[in-house]
Amino acid sequence: MDRFILKKDDAVLVLVDIQERLAVVMSERQKVVENCLHLIELCRLLDIPIILNEQYPKGLGQTVSEIREALKEHQPHEKVTFSCCAMGTFPEALASTGKKKVILVGMETHVCVLQTCVDLLKEGYAVHAVSDAICSRTEGNYRTALEYMRDAGAVLTCTETVLFQLLEKAGTEEFKTISKRIK
């Protein structure tokens, strides 16, 4: 049961390839970016680490401006492999957080998000794939990838579930801030 429980002290948010040239062809772009912004805000409020990844930025552009602005300081981990875990500086950055529960969001569900998810599971991380904060160009690819990730052992969840699991209780300043955002 432990893999299903998110606590702020053991969580890290991993953003995968929410980049300009990918986002422009996603029908769910706005919803995904908006939900990522909610998660980023809560992570900032609760001091949860955030790791940003970019797939071949020379070809796919930078992370979308809304997310770059929300992160203020951002040092994306660049990659050319589909899995964030396969090369580059991401694996070390993730390990250095000491966190074992990964909140996973990004583009595209059936390629980079899926391959990252599987590699994280293989390395012993509990992965919470946030279904309304990830997308693919086609619904079929999106749905198939969600099933694949669940079958592999990931927890499929949604933005509000993650937000309220991490908040744990109402009445706090963090709760009030997030409640206003999602109305």
Secondary structure as UniProt FT lines:
FT   HELIX           2..4
FT   HELIX           8..10
FT   STRAND          11..16
FT   HELIX           20..23
FT   TURN            24..25
FT   TURN            27..28
FT   HELIX           29..46
FT   STRAND          50..55
FT   HELIX           57..60
FT   HELIX           65..71
FT   STRAND          77..79
FT   TURN            84..85
FT   TURN            88..89
FT   HELIX           90..97
FT   STRAND          101..107
FT   HELIX           109..113
FT   HELIX           114..122
FT   TURN            123..124
FT   STRAND          126..135
FT   HELIX           139..152
FT   STRAND          155..157
FT   HELIX           159..167
FT   HELIX           173..182
//
